[in-house]
Amino acid sequence: MTNQILIVGSGVNGLVLAKVLQKKDIPFLILEKNSQYIKNPERTVALTEDSIRFLNTLDKNLDINAWATPVNNMLLYQDTELNLSLNKDEEKISTICQLDKLHSQMLKGLEKKIIMGQEINAIDESEKSITLLTESNSYQGDIAFACDGINSSLRSLSEFIIDEWYYGQKAYIALVEAEHKNEAHQFFSQSGTLALLPLSLEKEYYSIIFCTNTTTDPLNELNTSIKNNAKHLNMDEVKSISGGHDLKHHGANRLYSGRVVLCGDAANSFHPMAGQGLNMGIGDVMHIADNIQEIISGNLRALDDYSSKRNTKNAQMTWIIQSLFGAFGNSAGFTKSILNEGMKFLDNFPKAKEKIIEFANKN
Ligand SMILES: Cc1cc2nc3c(=O)[nH]c(=O)nc-3n(C[C@H](O)[C@H](O)[C@H](O)COP(=O)(O)OP(=O)(O)OC[C@H]3O[C@@H](n4cnc5c(N)ncnc54)[C@H](O)[C@@H]3O)c2cc1C
C-alpha cells in the first residue's frame, strides 16, 4: 500500500473530497490538467441546504450563507403563463452563488496539495496500487477518485460502461443588472428553458441560464424569449452571452472499477434546468465521507453500497429532469393545457409545495 489517495481534477467536487480527506488526516494529492484556472464570473450554481450544511461543516471559514444570495420564491411559467410559485413561509428555498467564488474559497488551504498541468492519459493498476500517468510523470496511490468532470479521462481509461444522450440543446449564460427581489423565474417554452436567478454582488443581477435548441442566433433568441415571456420583469436587453456547450446526460452503470471511483460529473451529469448537477456531486462526496475508511481501503461492500445508493438517487433525478424536459420543453396544445392546469392546481397546496422544496434540497 502507498497510503496515498489520488484525486484527479480540481473542480469543486475534487476540492470537496480533498477537504474531507484533509479533515481526516488522510494523505492525498490532487492532479489537475490545466496549468491555471479559467474564470467566468457569469457561471452560477444553485446550492441546496444539504450542500451548504456539508460544505460549512468541512470548512467553517466558507460561511456560504454570508455571501451567497438566498432565493425566497421560485416562479415557474409555461411561456407567459405563471403556473406555480414555490416558497415556504418567508424561508429561503435555494441559494445562488458564483461558481468561481465558491471554487476559490474551497481552494484555500489546499493549494499545496494540487499539482497543476498534469493531464492523466494512462493508468496502470496492480493488485496493491494504482499508478496514474501523465506525459512526463507518474503518481502512485491506493485508490484514485475520478473527479475529472463530464468528459472524464479516468472513466474512459478504466472502461466504465455509461449511458449517454444529447438533448439537442446548448446552454448559454449571462449576467444582467436587474432588481430581483430574491425571486427566481424559470420559463419553459418550445425553444427551451430560460432561468433567471437572483444574484447579489455589489449590485443586483439576474444570472441567466438559457438552454435552447436554436441553431442560428442564440443571443437574439434569448432577447426574444425575455421580451415575449418576461416582459413584467422590465429587464434590459442582454448584450452578450457565453457558453454554448452541447447539453448531454451521461451516467455510469457502476461507480467504481478496480481502484478507480467516480465522483461528481465524472459519475453522472445532468441537464442544468433542475440546477442539481453540483449538488448531486456533493451528495456523492457526502456518502464517501460517511464511509471513508471502507471506501479507500477498497472494501467491495462499501463500494457497492456507494454505487447503488448514489445511482438510485441519480436515476430519480434523471427521471425528474426527463419528465420536465419531455413535458414542458416540447408540449403544445392539449397536453400543455393539462400540464398548466395541473401545476396551477398544485399551487393551491402549500404542504405539497413544501414537500417539493424539501426534496429539491436533499442531495
Ligand atoms: C449552465 C450550467 C448551469 C449549472 N447550474 C447548476 C446549478 O444551479 N446547481 C448545480 O448543482 N449544478 C449546476 N450545474 C452543474 C455543475 O456546474 C457541475 O455539476 C459541477 O460544476 C461539476 O463539478 P466537477 O468538479 O464534478 O467537474 P468539473 O468542474 O468539470 O471539474 C473537473 C476538473 O477536472 C479536470 N480534468 C479533466 N480531465 C482531466 C485529466 N485527464 N487529468 C487531470 N485533470 C482533469 C478539469 O480541468 C477540471 O478542473 C450547471 C451546469 C451548467 C453547464
The ligand as an ORCA input file, in Angstrom:
! r2SCAN-3c Opt
* xyz 0 1
  C     -25.027     26.272    -17.419
  C     -24.898     25.346    -16.234
  C     -25.592     25.654    -15.067
  C     -25.500     24.807    -13.947
  N     -26.196     25.125    -12.823
  C     -26.114     24.309    -11.743
  C     -26.833     24.607    -10.537
  O     -27.579     25.577    -10.449
  N     -26.682     23.757     -9.470
  C     -25.886     22.654     -9.540
  O     -25.808     21.917     -8.545
  N     -25.185     22.361    -10.654
  C     -25.285     23.151    -11.749
  N     -24.582     22.837    -12.877
  C     -23.699     21.663    -12.885
  C     -22.369     21.950    -12.160
  O     -21.795     23.142    -12.653
  C     -21.425     20.770    -12.353
  O     -22.115     19.589    -11.959
  C     -20.181     20.879    -11.474
  O     -19.557     22.135    -11.626
  C     -19.208     19.743    -11.821
  O     -18.115     19.785    -10.950
  P     -16.970     18.669    -11.026
  O     -15.963     19.079    -10.014
  O     -17.568     17.315    -10.947
  O     -16.387     18.787    -12.510
  P     -15.581     19.998    -13.197
  O     -15.946     21.308    -12.627
  O     -15.770     19.813    -14.666
  O     -14.057     19.726    -12.806
  C     -13.306     18.728    -13.434
  C     -11.841     19.093    -13.290
  O     -11.040     18.007    -13.783
  C     -10.016     18.493    -14.621
  N      -9.667     17.416    -15.566
  C     -10.378     16.962    -16.619
  N      -9.739     15.953    -17.229
  C      -8.590     15.747    -16.567
  C      -7.489     14.842    -16.712
  N      -7.456     13.930    -17.690
  N      -6.469     14.901    -15.826
  C      -6.473     15.816    -14.827
  N      -7.493     16.701    -14.644
  C      -8.534     16.673    -15.493
  C     -10.656     19.723    -15.290
  O      -9.677     20.603    -15.789
  C     -11.444     20.320    -14.119
  O     -10.679     21.193    -13.329
  C     -24.690     23.652    -14.016
  C     -24.006     23.332    -15.195
  C     -24.114     24.175    -16.307
  C     -23.370     23.820    -17.589
*
